[in-house]
Amino acid sequence: MSDTGTTHEFQAETKKLLDIVINSLYTERDIFIRELISNSSDALEKMRHESLIRENVFDENVPLEVNIDLDEDKHTITITDTGVGMTRDELETNLGTIAHSGSGKFVAELADAARKDVSLIGQFGVGFYAAFMAGEKVIVQSRSWDGSEGNEWVSDGGGSFTIKECPGLHRGTRIIIELKDDAHDYSRKWKVESIIKQYSTFVPFPIKLEGETVNTVQAIWTRSKNEITDEEYNDFYKFIGNATDDPHYRLHFSVDAPLAINAVLFVPKENFEAMGFGRVEPGVNLYCQRVLIDQHSENILPEWLRFLKGVVDSEDLPLNISRQSLQDNALVMKLRKVITKRFLKFLAEEAKRDSDYYLDFWNTFGIYIKEGVTSDYEFQKELAQLVRFESSRSEDGKPTSLAEYVERMGDGQEEIYYINGPTREAIEAGPYVEMFNKKGVEIIYTMEPIDDFVLNHLGEFDGRKLVSADRADLDLSKSGAADSDDDSTDKLAEDAGGELISWLKKNLEDKVADVIESKRLVDSPAMIVNPDGFMTSSMERIMSASRMEKGLATEASKKNLEINLASPLIKQLAELVKNDESFAAEVAAQIYDNAMIQAGLVVDPMVMVERNYKILTRAVGG
């Protein structure tokens, strides 16, 4: 009985995707050959793996290779592989829908990427559709490794595709592209050969163009470092990383114990997550004796190193290990630990060798290192060596390390101090650094909300506790600096100061947990501090924002208000309490709001503005 075929509509997102490919990506069509060869290589890798773990594979003696045939008269290019092939259901699913969660958002991200850099298409896993960049009509003939009957998929890139039986096929997939009128060059050998050599040199299977092998099959990670040129490394990176530029760092190493490992790891120049392309997928492939075990492995490195590209090969792994068992395999866990520690050691060495070049890395990928500190206790000690922050002793825009901070610590200083703020200027204009500056004690500036979580998770460095400067229990006597307090400071008398503090506690009892005399303010009249030693102001801002995103009410805890009894404003407030207590209450509330704002915490702007106008009116004699 003959099969006349069935017609299917493309998924809605697939139609949008095809429109992007056919129209937005039109100007750089060469990449469609790269993408189809890459898909063929993936199918061949899967076939090689299946042949190792299964018996009675269909067409088991057919060599694993890619064949490309051209017809200049009919203006066609045909790409054939002997990989795993596809069943009828797989043809319909794989080529008719986008297997991607949140596919609508995914298509929007792809459209944005296409406008910025057409070469990024392969990073979105939709390489097959690139065939329509040059093809008027695309025919896919495929037969699965399981021996089921072959089928043919046909589409002109419009709204539908047809599938019908196609008897007599060998195992694998054949893609026949009938070229558009302005794409006839892709049926010429010189054109196709130049594209293969540009993009597909390192495909680990023979690529035969008109019967002639045109690629060089090399597992570069198995060669000695001394034999490999910078150009070869860069070309290899561009292939495996689907990149167009050279890497920022590369690490090639081999070890025999505790496991036999050959690895080549690359750090890209760009952070695609920061560019708005969504969370990147892991970029390191796991091999055993040059056989792919796990592509873009989620198990071989911690998630916070997902920005890395490269290859890890270990002959100690079993060839037939499944992807499911990789997650719990003890050898893989040991491999993960060895590779991660080796890479972090490499970064520490590079930071010492060329600190400015390392700072370029930190500015691009430091967020991943911070993520590691907050999520992976196993490597905290190594990661602590790599974090960088500006400080009161560092140049503007040039962060320093915790180790360098410790080297500069004065005799007797027991703790490492830090304070959070939106900018360096805002921090240095705030009240929290006044006593540190007076005593000459260095303080770290944390200018990203996550930074306080990072330092809080570290807890200590080189035996020194990490302490936030907005803690209520801060004791600068542990700073080791000489006490430069001036006992003759003209401040409120003890009795008057005590009375003002008691009055403030009563008037601000719904806002503050306590009011105390400050031992660290120099010029500012007041500051907000956290009675909770764990929760810094920046951490509270993050948690409040998180609750708001979830539609929950914020739960701000009461803070302590420290006042500077030597401040002219505070001394005048004490007098005002005696002469006009109701107006003094307005001033006290304004001092509290000002301190909250300097701490980066939320106040009611309408209430504050109304009160401010009352105070201004009084000030100008109204």
Phi, psi and omega in degrees: 000127184280153179252110181280352176095161177234145181254138183230148175274141173295148171302147184304316180293328178293322177299316178297320179298316179298322178297319177298313183297313186288326186256301186295327186263014190299327193285342182231069190282346182307330188292347181295327178291318177303315184294319181291321176295320178298318177296320177298318179299318178299318180295324179289321177299316179297322179293319179297321178293315180299321183293338179279332186251354182234157175252161176058046175284136181297134180056044188294341181267000179286129181295147179276110183197168175246130177242132178240123180241142184238146175226100182291333180286317180270355179057056178231153170232132182238125179244119185237134173234160179251039182278206187289340181069183181222144172281176178299315180297321180292323175301315182293316183287311186291326186256356182247347181223163174259112181278076186211129179291142182061048190296332178296313177295323180301315180296321179296319178295321179296319179298319179293319179297320182298325179291329184273318185199109184297333184292351181282351187305320182297333180290347180262002175069030181235033187299329182302320184294346176298340178302330181282354174295326182244346187263130171286325181214140181236128179243128178241119176248128187213145175224131186285156177298342182280358176088000178294162186299146179284162181218160180238131179249131184225136175204151174257012179082009178276225185269355186214171175216158181240141177234134176214163178295148180220085184295157171087006182280148167278170179297142177120196184226135175241126177247118179252121182247117173274112193284148174293162183302324182266015181235023184293340179301334182286000172258009180255137188298315183301322182292311183293320180297320180295324179291317179300315183291332179285318190250334194237025183302324189259014174301127188280030176217152178299133171250113183255119177256113184054039177087355183250127179290126186244355178251161177253119181273112180221130169266088191300332183289345180271352182270161177290142180301326183292343182266351188255130180275162177301321180297319178295317176301313183295320178295320179296317178300316181298325179289305186286333181265001182050046186247166177243348179245175180278157180285161176281314177228155169220146177226117177241118181215157177225137175223154179253341182219145002286351177224154174280117185225134165239129183215143170231118182240142181233141170257121179294172175274332186245147175258103186291333176295318179293337179277358174093017182270010180085178184293126182284149176277153177306144186243016180250129180263141181256125180239157168230113182053048177071004178261127182295124177260316184209110180278139183048056189296133175268359187250338189280339178221155176299156183300328182286357172253024183294345180285345182288148173243151175151196185223136171237127182234125178226121180284353179280346179280144175290138182297328186263019179293138181271162179296327181293319184280348178301323186297327184251005183285128183296324179295320180294320178296321177293319177300315180302315182294316182297313184292318181297313180297321180294321179291319180293325175296319178300315179297319179297320178295318180293324179297324178284322184292316181213091187294324181293319179292325176295322179296328174299316176299313183300317181296333181269316188241008181301330181299329178288322177296318177297319178300320179297318180300319185276349186235350189221091183296332186302327186245019184299321182299316179290320181293327180299330179289342189260342183289149182225137177218152171286162179211176180293345178257349182273160175290153178299124179083004181235097184295162178237163180267162176294326179296320178293323176301313182299321179299329183269354182298142179285162178301130178091349178289127186253343187232156175256125187255146177213157178214144183259147175193163184291328180215166176298318181298318181295320179296314185288340177271353184272172185281342190288340184260358187301310182288329176297318178294319181296321181272353181073031181261129181290142177226137181278139178258118176255114189248008173241143182305326183288343188299321180293325175296320180300308183290328177292322178292324177295316177078311180207163176217127179054039177082000179255133178290144175265121190233130177281139183286353178259019174281143180291330185266019181298131181235101183283359174292342177275003182283343180082354182278153179295142180284111183257017179297140179260108183296340181272008181307133182280091179235170181305143175299157185303316181295314181295321178296318180296320179296318180295319180297316178298318179296318179296319178302318182290317184284334182249020188297336179276354183247323189243155175277326181198158172237128183222160175285133182277138175258004186230355176279142180248305182247322184292148182285330186201164176206154176264133177231159183263118175294334176278115182296339182276314190274110173272167182298319181293323177295322179294323178297319180296314182294323178294317179297322179295319179294321179295321177299328181271004179077019181260155178286146178287150181236074181286131178272154178290142181251168171269143174253118174263134179241149181262104184291353176264354181288133177304322181295318181293321178294321177291327177297321179299320177290322182295327179301324181286325189264328183206081188296324182294319178289324177301324178296323177295316180296318180299318179296324179290321177300318178298313180298319178300318180294323177296317180296319178295335177276356180080019183257162189276137170232166178281109186295325182293316179296316182296317181296316179300316179294321181298320178295323177299316181293319180294319178300317178295322184294325181269008174092020181281000000 
